Amino acid sequence: MSSVSVLALDGNWLLHRAFHAVSRYSTNLEKRIASVLISQISKYALKFKAKHILVAFDGPKVFRYEIYPEYKANRKGEVDTEVDISECTLQDPVYANLPFLFAELDKYGIRYLQLDKYEADDLLATVSAYCTSKKVQLTLVAKDKDAFQNLSPYVKIYTPGSKPEDDKILDEAWLVANKGYTPKQFQLLQVLTGDPIDNVKPLVDKTRANKIVKKYTLEEVHDKLLKTELAESFKLNKALVCLATNAFEVSIDSLAFKPQKKLSKPDAYLQLVAFTSKRALF
């Protein structure tokens, strides 16, 4: 499957970007949001020559809230285009646009997924694990640092900027060169130091955490802490920080872009149709 190229996108983040791009308009907001988002997806698919696409969204009853009700408690009420905002009940007004958006994605033949108990990050991690195991090239469109956990020889992250020159493509080598950690070390570092954005409490300070991640694996630290006072806190942080890699069953065929006929579409979508089809459908 080496010739296959997959594109998986953080739908929450793209939804917020689209919402704020058109929020100055007072009419047809749902249609404008869908048009912007579908155009963005199409543009990124063309950029990376991807004929297999998944747009991932947070579910309404994410499991992390069940084990830790204070998860992301400090985010409530925020609206920030640069941050992936997700509430347990999806109460942010932007999510009122999801039903119309999902219907539009269905009409356009673009695969999306929202599972009750998982965040978009978990869905992206599941696709990443699959593509790594199958040696399939995957580009993640995401801005959350949690996505660093997914980097592998087959997985890279594309972060679009406000201007083309601000676009970034991040891979394992970038993470090591710029952050000083491998993906597995970065994951362990997050477990140990917590995440104030998600209201995950630190277990040790950054200096001590740095020493630990350079010496031990996640599993080794877990075993060493089993009989200490940090055992339960480590177990909780691990459950909150480590992304699920088995949220759903992945198949390449299910991600195949299936363009639809007789629809009015953004220009980028028309170009994607021509690229993925043996002949243009219009």
N, C-alpha and C positions, 0 to 999 in steps of 0.2 A: 504493500500500500504506500510505497515511498512517494509515488506521484500525487497522492491525495493531499490536499491542503484544506484544513478546517479552520473556521473562524468562530470563536465563541465570545459573546459580548455580555458585559454587565448591563442588563436592561434597566436596572434602577438608576444607575448613573446616567445613562443615555436619556432616560425619561426626564430626569431633572434638568439636564442640559437643554433638551428640546422645549420643556415647559418654560424655562426662563428666556429662551430665545424668542418665544412668541407671546409671552405673557402681557406684552403691551397692547395686544389686540383684544377687543371686547367681544368679538363674534367668531364663531366657528373654531373655538379653541381646540376641541378634540381633534378635528380634521387637520388643523395646522400642526399640532403636536405629532400626529401620526405621520404626516407628510415629511416633516423634518427628520423624524427618527428613522423612517424607512429609507430616506435619501442618505442618511449617515451610514446605515448598515450597508447599503448598496455600494457606497463609495469605498468603505473599508474592505468589502469583499473583492472589489475590483483591484484595489491597491495590492492585496495579498494573493490575488488569483485564487480565491477560495470558492469552491462550488458546493461546500458543505458548511452550513451555518446553524448556530444555535444562539438565541437570545434568552438569557437567564434572568428571572425575576425572583425576588423574595416571596416566600410563602406567608400566609397570614398568621400562622401559629408555630413560629420557629421554636425548635426544641430547646434552644439555649435559654429561652425565657422560663421554661418549665423547671430547669435545674438551677436557675439563678435569676429570680424576678427583677433584680436590679440591673440586668444586662442592658447596656446602652441607655440607662436611665437619665444620664446627663445630656442626652441628645434631644429629648422631647421638646417639640415646638420649633426645632431648628429647620431652616430651609437654606441649604448651601449647595450651590451647583458644583462645588469642588469636592464634596464629600458624599459618599454613598449613604444616604439616609434610609434607615429601615426601622419601622416600628412593629411591635408584635401584632398589632391590629391594623396595620397599614392605614393609620388615621390621617397622615399628611394629605392635604387637599389634592396634591398632584396625583395620588393613586386613584382618585375618582375617574381618571381618564383610562384606566386599565381595560375595562370591558370593551370600550370602543377600539382601543389600540389592538387588543388581542384579535378582535374581529377583522381588523384591517390586515394584520399580519397573516391571518388565515387566508384572506382573499388574495394576498400577494404571494402566498406559497412559501413564506419564511417561517422556519421552525422556531417556536419559542417554548419555554417550559417554566411553570411555576408549581412547586410542590409545597403542600401545606406546612411541613415541619422544617423546611430547609431554606437557607438564604441563597441568594444568587451565587455568592462565593463558593458554597458547597457544590452547586451544580457545575460551576467552572472547574472546581478541583476534581470532580468526578470525570469530566471530559478530559482533563489534563492527564489524570492517571491512566485512562484508557489509551489516549494517543501515545503516551510514553511507552506503555507496554506493547503497543502495536507498531511502534516506530513510525508514527504518522505526524507530519508537521502541523502544529497548532499555533495559531496566534490568538492570544487573549486581548480583548479590548477592555481595559480596566484601569482604575486609578488607585484602588485601595491597596495598601502595602501588603495586606494579607495574601494577595496574589503571588508575592515572591515565593511562597511555599511551593508553588506549582512549577517553577522553572526547572527545565531539564534540557538535555541535548535536543529535544523535539518540541519544547514549549518555550515561546517567547511572549513578552508582553508589549503591546503597542498602546501608548498613551498619547492621544491627540491633544495638541495644545491649542491655544486660542488663535495662533498663526501657524502656518505650515512649518516654519523654521523652528517652532517650539515642540514639534512632534518628537516623541522618543520611542525607540525600540530597545527593550531591555532583555538581556539574556543572563545565563548563569555567570558568564565572565564579567558582565557589568556589575552584578550583585557582589561578587568577590572583590572586584577592583574598587567599587564605590562604597560598599558597606562593610566589607571585610569578612563576609560570611558566605558559606554555601547555603542553598535553600533549606536543608535540614537543620543547619546551625541557626539560621534565622528563625525557623519555627520554634526551636528550643528556647532561643533568646526571648521570643514573645511570651512563651509560657512562663518563663522565670521573671521577666520584668513587667508583665501585664500590659495593659493598653488603656490609657486614660480616656481615649475617645470612646471606647466600648465599655468603660467602667469596669475593667478587669484589673484587680488589685495586684501589685507587685509582690513577689515572694522574697526576692533579694535585690540588692542594689545593682546598678549596671556594671560596676567594676567586678563584683563577684560573679555576676552572670557571664561576663566575657570570659573569665577564666574557666568556668564550668563548660561553656559551649565549645571551647577549644580542646577540651579534654575528654568529654563524655558525650554519648548519644542520648536522645530522649528516653529510650528504653532503659539505659543504664542509670540515668538520674532517677527515673521512676522506681527502679529496684532499690537504689540506695536510700530513698526517702520513705520506703514502705513502713518502717517502724519509727519514724520521727514525727514531730509535731506538725511538720509541713506536708505530711502525706495527703491529707484531705484537701488542702488548699492546692497542692500540685495537681491532684486528680481533677479538681474543679477547673483550674486554669487550662489544663490540657483539653478538657471537653469543650471549653469556650473558644479556645484559640485555634486548635488543630481543625482544619477543614475536613469535612466528610469527603471521602473518595469513592463511596459506594451509594450515593443518594438515589441513583436510578441505573437501569441497564442501558448501556450505550451501544449503539450500532452505527456504523458509518452511513449505511443506507438511510437510516431514519433522519439523518441530518442533511440529506441531499436537498439542495435548493430546487424547488419545483415551481417555475414561473407560471403565472396564470394569464389567460387570454382576455382580451376585450376589457381592459381596465385602463383608466387614466392614471398615469404614473409619473413620478419625478424623473428627471433626466437620468440621474445616476442609476435608477432602477432599470430603465430601458437599456442602458449600456450593459448592465449586469445580465439582463435577459439575452442580449446578443452574444455576450461572452460565454455564457453557460449552455447555450443552445446551438445545435448544428446549423440552424437558420433562425433568423429573427421571427418572432411570432406575430408581428404586427405589420 
